[in-house]
Amino acid sequence: MPKENSQRASVLQHVSQNVRRL
Protein backbone atom coordinates (compact mmCIF):
# COMPACT_ATOMS: atom_id res chain seq x y z
CA MET A 1 0.00 0.00 0.00
CA PRO A 2 1.41 3.40 -0.93
CA LYS A 3 2.35 5.76 1.86
CA GLU A 4 0.20 8.48 0.30
CA ASN A 5 -2.87 6.30 0.69
CA SER A 6 -2.22 5.93 4.43
CA GLN A 7 -1.77 9.68 4.83
CA ARG A 8 -4.94 10.34 2.87
CA ALA A 9 -6.91 7.93 5.07
CA SER A 10 -5.61 9.74 8.17
CA VAL A 11 -6.69 13.10 6.76
CA LEU A 12 -10.08 11.73 5.78
CA GLN A 13 -10.58 10.43 9.32
CA HIS A 14 -9.61 13.82 10.76
CA VAL A 15 -12.07 15.61 8.46
CA SER A 16 -14.80 13.11 9.34
CA GLN A 17 -14.29 13.86 13.03
CA ASN A 18 -14.37 17.60 12.34
CA VAL A 19 -17.66 17.27 10.45
CA ARG A 20 -19.11 15.18 13.27
CA ARG A 21 -18.17 17.91 15.75
CA LEU A 22 -20.05 20.39 13.58
Secondary structure, DSSP 8 states (H G I E B T S, - for coil): --HHHHHHHHHHHHHHHHHHH-
